[in-house]
Amino acid sequence: MRFRVSSTVGLLVLAGVTPAAAQSIRTSEPLVLAPYESALVYDGSCSAGKVLKVTGAIRGLRRKKACIAIGEAQASLGAAIQ
C-alpha cells in the first residue's frame, strides 16, 4: 500500500513538471519580454535546424539574440507554424 501512494504522488509531480519544462516556439518576437526571460522564435533569420533565442534585458540595454540548435525536448516546429 505504501508503494502505491508514493508512486502515485511521484507520477502526479512528474505530470506537473513535464509540460512546464517544454518551451513553445513562436513565429514572431514578443513585444514585451521581462528581464532575463527567454523566448524561442522561428522567423527564418537563422540557418536550417536552428531557432532564434531572444533574452530580455533590463532597462537601457538591448535584448540578447542568438541562433541555437533545436533540441529533441523542445516543441515541434509544425505546431508552432500552424
MOPAC internal coordinates of N, CA, C and O (Angstrom, degrees):
PM7 1SCF
backbone

  N    0.0000 0     0.00 0     0.00 0    0    0    0
  C    1.4509 1     0.00 0     0.00 0    1    0    0
  C    1.5286 1   111.06 1     0.00 0    2    1    0
  O    1.2310 1   120.48 1   139.81 1    3    2    1
  N    1.2984 1   116.69 1   -40.19 1    3    2    1
  C    1.4524 1   120.19 1  -178.62 1    5    3    2
  C    1.5350 1   111.05 1   -64.97 1    6    5    3
  O    1.2310 1   120.13 1   142.15 1    7    6    5
  N    1.3197 1   117.35 1   -37.85 1    7    6    5
  C    1.4566 1   121.39 1   178.45 1    9    7    6
  C    1.5224 1   110.92 1   -62.85 1   10    9    7
  O    1.2310 1   120.04 1   140.02 1   11   10    9
  N    1.3038 1   117.52 1   -39.98 1   11   10    9
  C    1.4511 1   121.70 1  -179.29 1   13   11   10
  C    1.5242 1   111.94 1   -62.16 1   14   13   11
  O    1.2310 1   120.69 1   135.90 1   15   14   13
  N    1.3050 1   116.29 1   -44.10 1   15   14   13
  C    1.4560 1   120.16 1  -178.20 1   17   15   14
  C    1.5210 1   110.40 1   -65.61 1   18   17   15
  O    1.2310 1   119.97 1   133.16 1   19   18   17
  N    1.3257 1   117.66 1   -46.84 1   19   18   17
  C    1.4618 1   119.84 1  -177.91 1   21   19   18
  C    1.5261 1   111.77 1   -67.88 1   22   21   19
  O    1.2310 1   119.60 1   144.53 1   23   22   21
  N    1.3333 1   118.37 1   -35.47 1   23   22   21
  C    1.4622 1   119.67 1   178.33 1   25   23   22
  C    1.5214 1   110.49 1   -70.73 1   26   25   23
  O    1.2310 1   119.73 1   145.09 1   27   26   25
  N    1.3223 1   118.13 1   -34.91 1   27   26   25
  C    1.4578 1   121.33 1   177.23 1   29   27   26
  C    1.5271 1   110.45 1   -65.93 1   30   29   27
  O    1.2310 1   120.53 1   136.35 1   31   30   29
  N    1.3098 1   116.59 1   -43.65 1   31   30   29
  C    1.4591 1   120.82 1   178.35 1   33   31   30
  C    1.5305 1   109.92 1   -63.33 1   34   33   31
  O    1.2310 1   120.20 1   138.64 1   35   34   33
  N    1.3063 1   117.22 1   -41.36 1   35   34   33
  C    1.4616 1   121.20 1   178.57 1   37   35   34
  C    1.5208 1   112.03 1   -61.47 1   38   37   35
  O    1.2310 1   120.26 1   138.32 1   39   38   37
  N    1.3365 1   117.11 1   -41.68 1   39   38   37
  C    1.4548 1   120.68 1   178.47 1   41   39   38
  C    1.5311 1   111.63 1   -65.68 1   42   41   39
  O    1.2310 1   120.56 1   141.14 1   43   42   41
  N    1.3231 1   116.53 1   -38.86 1   43   42   41
  C    1.4578 1   119.95 1   178.14 1   45   43   42
  C    1.5270 1   111.32 1   -65.63 1   46   45   43
  O    1.2310 1   120.40 1   141.21 1   47   46   45
  N    1.3239 1   116.84 1   -38.79 1   47   46   45
  C    1.4646 1   120.35 1   178.19 1   49   47   46
  C    1.5188 1   110.04 1   -65.53 1   50   49   47
  O    1.2310 1   119.74 1   135.36 1   51   50   49
  N    1.3289 1   118.11 1   -44.64 1   51   50   49
  C    1.4642 1   121.64 1   178.95 1   53   51   50
  C    1.5243 1   111.41 1   -63.63 1   54   53   51
  O    1.2310 1   120.48 1   142.18 1   55   54   53
  N    1.3223 1   116.68 1   -37.82 1   55   54   53
  C    1.4614 1   120.16 1   179.32 1   57   55   54
  C    1.5188 1   110.98 1   -64.49 1   58   57   55
  O    1.2310 1   120.09 1   145.64 1   59   58   57
  N    1.3013 1   117.43 1   -34.36 1   59   58   57
  C    1.4576 1   120.97 1   179.00 1   61   59   58
  C    1.5136 1   113.32 1   -76.41 1   62   61   59
  O    1.2310 1   119.66 1   151.64 1   63   62   61
  N    1.3199 1   118.25 1   -28.36 1   63   62   61
  C    1.4595 1   121.70 1  -175.56 1   65   63   62
  C    1.5288 1   111.81 1   -86.91 1   66   65   63
  O    1.2310 1   119.41 1   142.25 1   67   66   65
  N    1.2918 1   118.73 1   -37.75 1   67   66   65
  C    1.4550 1   122.18 1  -172.77 1   69   67   66
  C    1.5282 1   114.45 1   -59.03 1   70   69   67
  O    1.2310 1   118.15 1   130.40 1   71   70   69
  N    1.3363 1   121.12 1   -49.60 1   71   70   69
  C    1.4566 1   119.29 1  -178.83 1   73   71   70
  C    1.5319 1   112.83 1   -64.86 1   74   73   71
  O    1.2310 1   119.77 1   147.29 1   75   74   73
  N    1.3038 1   118.05 1   -32.71 1   75   74   73
  C    1.4615 1   120.53 1  -179.06 1   77   75   74
  C    1.5247 1   111.46 1   -71.85 1   78   77   75
  O    1.2310 1   120.09 1   153.88 1   79   78   77
  N    1.3185 1   117.43 1   -26.12 1   79   78   77
  C    1.4586 1   120.84 1  -177.98 1   81   79   78
  C    1.5296 1   111.59 1   -72.58 1   82   81   79
  O    1.2310 1   119.80 1   150.37 1   83   82   81
  N    1.3224 1   118.00 1   -29.63 1   83   82   81
  C    1.4579 1   121.34 1   179.56 1   85   83   82
  C    1.5207 1   109.64 1   -78.77 1   86   85   83
  O    1.2310 1   120.63 1   -41.24 1   87   86   85
  N    1.3127 1   116.39 1   138.76 1   87   86   85
  C    1.4502 1   120.96 1  -179.97 1   89   87   86
  C    1.5156 1   108.55 1  -113.24 1   90   89   87
  O    1.2310 1   120.18 1   -48.36 1   91   90   89
  N    1.3261 1   117.26 1   131.64 1   91   90   89
  C    1.4554 1   119.98 1  -178.55 1   93   91   90
  C    1.5286 1   110.29 1   -77.45 1   94   93   91
  O    1.2310 1   121.59 1   -24.35 1   95   94   93
  N    1.3043 1   114.56 1   155.65 1   95   94   93
  C    1.4619 1   121.17 1   179.92 1   97   95   94
  C    1.5213 1   107.58 1  -104.50 1   98   97   95
  O    1.2310 1   120.32 1   -54.75 1   99   98   97
  N    1.3127 1   116.99 1   125.25 1   99   98   97
  C    1.4572 1   122.70 1  -178.58 1  101   99   98
  C    1.5270 1   110.32 1   -91.84 1  102  101   99
  O    1.2310 1   120.98 1   -17.04 1  103  102  101
  N    1.3261 1   115.73 1   162.96 1  103  102  101
  C    1.4578 1   119.76 1   176.85 1  105  103  102
  C    1.5296 1   111.74 1   -98.06 1  106  105  103
  O    1.2310 1   120.01 1   168.58 1  107  106  105
  N    1.3318 1   117.58 1   -11.42 1  107  106  105
  C    1.4656 1   121.08 1   175.54 1  109  107  106
  C    1.5203 1   109.23 1  -144.17 1  110  109  107
  O    1.2310 1   121.02 1   -24.74 1  111  110  109
  N    1.3169 1   115.66 1   155.26 1  111  110  109
  C    1.4603 1   121.59 1  -178.19 1  113  111  110
  C    1.5315 1   110.26 1   -70.74 1  114  113  111
  O    1.2310 1   119.80 1   -45.68 1  115  114  113
  N    1.3480 1   117.99 1   134.32 1  115  114  113
  C    1.4682 1   119.69 1   179.57 1  117  115  114
  C    1.5344 1   111.36 1   -68.28 1  118  117  115
  O    1.2310 1   120.50 1   -34.79 1  119  118  117
  N    1.3302 1   116.65 1   145.21 1  119  118  117
  C    1.4611 1   120.64 1   178.79 1  121  119  118
  C    1.5225 1   111.30 1   -70.98 1  122  121  119
  O    1.2310 1   120.48 1   139.40 1  123  122  121
  N    1.3369 1   116.69 1   -40.60 1  123  122  121
  C    1.4571 1   121.72 1  -178.79 1  125  123  122
  C    1.5240 1   108.22 1  -111.90 1  126  125  123
  O    1.2310 1   120.97 1   -52.24 1  127  126  125
  N    1.3163 1   115.75 1   127.76 1  127  126  125
  C    1.4586 1   122.01 1   179.29 1  129  127  126
  C    1.5245 1   107.89 1  -142.61 1  130  129  127
  O    1.2310 1   120.45 1   -60.38 1  131  130  129
  N    1.3196 1   116.75 1   119.62 1  131  130  129
  C    1.4631 1   121.44 1  -178.05 1  133  131  130
  C    1.5265 1   110.48 1   -63.29 1  134  133  131
  O    1.2310 1   120.24 1   -25.77 1  135  134  133
  N    1.3411 1   117.14 1   154.23 1  135  134  133
  C    1.4693 1   119.42 1   177.68 1  137  135  134
  C    1.5270 1   111.45 1   -55.70 1  138  137  135
  O    1.2310 1   120.54 1   -47.26 1  139  138  137
  N    1.3121 1   116.57 1   132.74 1  139  138  137
  C    1.4649 1   125.81 1   178.30 1  141  139  138
  C    1.5322 1   113.40 1    70.24 1  142  141  139
  O    1.2310 1   119.22 1  -177.93 1  143  142  141
  N    1.3113 1   119.10 1     2.07 1  143  142  141
  C    1.4686 1   122.05 1   174.01 1  145  143  142
  C    1.5200 1   107.10 1   -82.21 1  146  145  143
  O    1.2310 1   120.20 1   -37.00 1  147  146  145
  N    1.3325 1   117.23 1   143.00 1  147  146  145
  C    1.4622 1   119.35 1  -179.25 1  149  147  146
  C    1.5178 1   111.08 1  -120.10 1  150  149  147
  O    1.2310 1   121.26 1   -26.81 1  151  150  149
  N    1.3215 1   115.19 1   153.19 1  151  150  149
  C    1.4598 1   122.56 1   177.79 1  153  151  150
  C    1.5207 1   107.88 1  -137.84 1  154  153  151
  O    1.2310 1   120.75 1   -37.11 1  155  154  153
  N    1.3190 1   116.17 1   142.89 1  155  154  153
  C    1.4576 1   121.78 1   176.51 1  157  155  154
  C    1.5201 1   108.19 1   -98.95 1  158  157  155
  O    1.2310 1   120.62 1   -49.91 1  159  158  157
  N    1.3373 1   116.42 1   130.09 1  159  158  157
  C    1.4618 1   121.60 1  -175.32 1  161  159  158
  C    1.5263 1   109.43 1  -127.27 1  162  161  159
  O    1.2310 1   120.64 1   -53.12 1  163  162  161
  N    1.3270 1   116.38 1   126.88 1  163  162  161
  C    1.4657 1   121.68 1   174.67 1  165  163  162
  C    1.5252 1   107.21 1  -107.94 1  166  165  163
  O    1.2310 1   120.74 1   -87.75 1  167  166  165
  N    1.3316 1   116.19 1    92.25 1  167  166  165
  C    1.4581 1   121.18 1  -178.22 1  169  167  166
  C    1.5207 1   112.78 1  -119.58 1  170  169  167
  O    1.2310 1   120.43 1  -171.93 1  171  170  169
  N    1.3241 1   116.78 1     8.07 1  171  170  169
  C    1.4585 1   121.17 1   177.96 1  173  171  170
  C    1.5255 1   114.74 1    85.09 1  174  173  171
  O    1.2310 1   120.02 1  -176.60 1  175  174  173
  N    1.3249 1   117.57 1     3.40 1  175  174  173
  C    1.4628 1   119.98 1  -179.00 1  177  175  174
  C    1.5337 1   112.88 1   -81.41 1  178  177  175
  O    1.2310 1   119.96 1   164.50 1  179  178  177
  N    1.3126 1   117.68 1   -15.50 1  179  178  177
  C    1.4749 1   121.84 1   178.83 1  181  179  178
  C    1.5248 1   110.01 1  -105.31 1  182  181  179
  O    1.2310 1   120.71 1   -15.88 1  183  182  181
  N    1.3156 1   116.26 1   164.12 1  183  182  181
  C    1.4627 1   120.81 1  -179.47 1  185  183  182
  C    1.5246 1   110.94 1   -70.35 1  186  185  183
  O    1.2310 1   120.71 1    -6.51 1  187  186  185
  N    1.3191 1   116.24 1   173.49 1  187  186  185
  C    1.4644 1   122.25 1  -177.30 1  189  187  186
  C    1.5267 1   111.30 1   -59.56 1  190  189  187
  O    1.2310 1   120.51 1   -43.38 1  191  190  189
  N    1.3136 1   116.63 1   136.62 1  191  190  189
  C    1.4617 1   121.99 1   178.34 1  193  191  190
  C    1.5158 1   114.03 1    82.88 1  194  193  191
  O    1.2310 1   120.51 1  -172.34 1  195  194  193
  N    1.3316 1   116.63 1     7.66 1  195  194  193
  C    1.4609 1   120.65 1  -179.43 1  197  195  194
  C    1.5212 1   110.84 1  -129.14 1  198  197  195
  O    1.2310 1   120.85 1   -25.80 1  199  198  197
  N    1.3277 1   115.97 1   154.20 1  199  198  197
  C    1.4573 1   122.36 1   174.78 1  201  199  198
  C    1.5218 1   109.03 1  -126.64 1  202  201  199
  O    1.2310 1   120.82 1   -19.15 1  203  202  201
  N    1.3078 1   116.04 1   160.85 1  203  202  201
  C    1.4525 1   122.18 1   179.52 1  205  203  202
  C    1.5242 1   109.15 1   -86.41 1  206  205  203
  O    1.2310 1   119.98 1   -55.34 1  207  206  205
  N    1.3260 1   117.65 1   124.66 1  207  206  205
  C    1.4598 1   122.34 1   175.71 1  209  207  206
  C    1.5251 1   107.09 1  -101.50 1  210  209  207
  O    1.2310 1   121.07 1   -62.12 1  211  210  209
  N    1.3366 1   115.55 1   117.88 1  211  210  209
  C    1.4593 1   121.85 1  -179.00 1  213  211  210
  C    1.5218 1   107.59 1  -108.68 1  214  213  211
  O    1.2310 1   120.26 1   -53.00 1  215  214  213
  N    1.3346 1   117.11 1   127.00 1  215  214  213
  C    1.4631 1   122.42 1  -179.95 1  217  215  214
  C    1.5170 1   108.75 1  -116.92 1  218  217  215
  O    1.2310 1   120.82 1   -52.40 1  219  218  217
  N    1.3343 1   116.04 1   127.60 1  219  218  217
  C    1.4547 1   121.46 1   179.91 1  221  219  218
  C    1.5202 1   111.56 1   -67.34 1  222  221  219
  O    1.2310 1   121.20 1   -24.91 1  223  222  221
  N    1.3446 1   115.31 1   155.09 1  223  222  221
  C    1.4574 1   121.10 1  -177.66 1  225  223  222
  C    1.5304 1   109.92 1  -128.79 1  226  225  223
  O    1.2310 1   121.40 1   -16.37 1  227  226  225
  N    1.3145 1   114.92 1   163.63 1  227  226  225
  C    1.4544 1   119.48 1   176.87 1  229  227  226
  C    1.5256 1   109.49 1   -73.60 1  230  229  227
  O    1.2310 1   120.71 1   -15.63 1  231  230  229
  N    1.3102 1   116.25 1   164.37 1  231  230  229
  C    1.4640 1   122.32 1  -176.06 1  233  231  230
  C    1.5329 1   111.50 1   -53.56 1  234  233  231
  O    1.2310 1   121.21 1   -44.82 1  235  234  233
  N    1.3084 1   115.29 1   135.18 1  235  234  233
  C    1.4546 1   120.67 1   177.93 1  237  235  234
  C    1.5223 1   114.44 1    92.69 1  238  237  235
  O    1.2310 1   119.74 1   168.42 1  239  238  237
  N    1.3187 1   118.11 1   -11.58 1  239  238  237
  C    1.4664 1   121.61 1   178.80 1  241  239  238
  C    1.5207 1   109.87 1  -112.73 1  242  241  239
  O    1.2310 1   120.70 1   -24.11 1  243  242  241
  N    1.3251 1   116.28 1   155.89 1  243  242  241
  C    1.4668 1   120.84 1   178.44 1  245  243  242
  C    1.5192 1   110.70 1   -84.48 1  246  245  243
  O    1.2310 1   121.44 1   -24.92 1  247  246  245
  N    1.3142 1   114.85 1   155.08 1  247  246  245
  C    1.4635 1   120.62 1   174.94 1  249  247  246
  C    1.5226 1   109.71 1   -66.26 1  250  249  247
  O    1.2310 1   120.81 1   -30.29 1  251  250  249
  N    1.3320 1   116.05 1   149.71 1  251  250  249
  C    1.4652 1   119.91 1   174.43 1  253  251  250
  C    1.5158 1   107.73 1   -91.03 1  254  253  251
  O    1.2310 1   120.83 1   -42.95 1  255  254  253
  N    1.3271 1   116.02 1   137.05 1  255  254  253
  C    1.4579 1   121.78 1   178.99 1  257  255  254
  C    1.5200 1   108.29 1  -131.31 1  258  257  255
  O    1.2310 1   121.03 1   -48.20 1  259  258  257
  N    1.3358 1   115.63 1   131.80 1  259  258  257
  C    1.4604 1   120.83 1   179.41 1  261  259  258
  C    1.5201 1   109.48 1  -149.40 1  262  261  259
  O    1.2310 1   120.47 1   -35.80 1  263  262  261
  N    1.3204 1   116.72 1   144.20 1  263  262  261
  C    1.4614 1   121.82 1   175.00 1  265  263  262
  C    1.5231 1   108.51 1   -86.13 1  266  265  263
  O    1.2310 1   120.78 1   -53.17 1  267  266  265
  N    1.3293 1   116.12 1   126.83 1  267  266  265
  C    1.4570 1   121.21 1   179.34 1  269  267  266
  C    1.5202 1   109.57 1  -126.57 1  270  269  267
  O    1.2310 1   120.67 1   -24.45 1  271  270  269
  N    1.3405 1   116.32 1   155.55 1  271  270  269
  C    1.4667 1   121.68 1   179.03 1  273  271  270
  C    1.5214 1   109.81 1   -72.56 1  274  273  271
  O    1.2310 1   121.23 1   -34.38 1  275  274  273
  N    1.3209 1   115.25 1   145.62 1  275  274  273
  C    1.4570 1   121.13 1   177.97 1  277  275  274
  C    1.5258 1   108.03 1   -79.20 1  278  277  275
  O    1.2310 1   120.04 1   -56.35 1  279  278  277
  N    1.3141 1   117.52 1   123.65 1  279  278  277
  C    1.4605 1   122.08 1   179.29 1  281  279  278
  C    1.5150 1   111.53 1   -89.10 1  282  281  279
  O    1.2310 1   120.37 1   -16.33 1  283  282  281
  N    1.3028 1   116.91 1   163.67 1  283  282  281
  C    1.4525 1   121.91 1   178.22 1  285  283  282
  C    1.5280 1   111.84 1   -65.94 1  286  285  283
  O    1.2310 1   119.89 1   150.22 1  287  286  285
  N    1.3157 1   117.81 1   -29.78 1  287  286  285
  C    1.4584 1   121.22 1  -177.99 1  289  287  286
  C    1.5119 1   112.88 1   -80.11 1  290  289  287
  O    1.2310 1   119.09 1   170.47 1  291  290  289
  N    1.3097 1   119.34 1    -9.53 1  291  290  289
  C    1.4580 1   123.59 1  -178.47 1  293  291  290
  C    1.5264 1   109.53 1   -78.08 1  294  293  291
  O    1.2310 1   120.83 1   -12.95 1  295  294  293
  N    1.3135 1   116.02 1   167.05 1  295  294  293
  C    1.4715 1   121.52 1   178.21 1  297  295  294
  C    1.5299 1   109.09 1   -66.79 1  298  297  295
  O    1.2310 1   120.62 1   -26.39 1  299  298  297
  N    1.3121 1   116.43 1   153.61 1  299  298  297
  C    1.4681 1   119.63 1  -178.91 1  301  299  298
  C    1.5183 1   110.63 1   -77.99 1  302  301  299
  O    1.2310 1   120.53 1   -32.55 1  303  302  301
  N    1.3169 1   116.58 1   147.45 1  303  302  301
  C    1.4546 1   121.56 1   179.65 1  305  303  302
  C    1.5223 1   111.24 1   -67.98 1  306  305  303
  O    1.2310 1   120.06 1   146.98 1  307  306  305
  N    1.2938 1   117.49 1   -33.02 1  307  306  305
  C    1.4671 1   120.22 1  -179.52 1  309  307  306
  C    1.5119 1   111.98 1   -59.57 1  310  309  307
  O    1.2310 1   119.79 1   140.15 1  311  310  309
  N    1.3090 1   118.00 1   -39.85 1  311  310  309
  C    1.4728 1   121.32 1   179.45 1  313  311  310
  C    1.5152 1   111.03 1   -71.49 1  314  313  311
  O    1.2310 1   119.61 1   148.10 1  315  314  313
  N    1.3253 1   118.34 1   -31.90 1  315  314  313
  C    1.4516 1   121.76 1  -176.57 1  317  315  314
  C    1.5374 1   111.59 1   -75.63 1  318  317  315
  O    1.2310 1   120.26 1   144.14 1  319  318  317
  N    1.3163 1   117.12 1   -35.86 1  319  318  317
  C    1.4566 1   120.87 1  -174.05 1  321  319  318
  C    1.5157 1   111.63 1   -79.21 1  322  321  319
  O    1.2310 1   119.42 1   151.47 1  323  322  321
  N    1.3018 1   118.71 1   -28.53 1  323  322  321
  C    1.4650 1   121.43 1  -176.79 1  325  323  322
  C    1.4793 1   113.19 1   -69.20 1  326  325  323
  O    1.2310 1   120.10 1   180.00 1  327  326  325

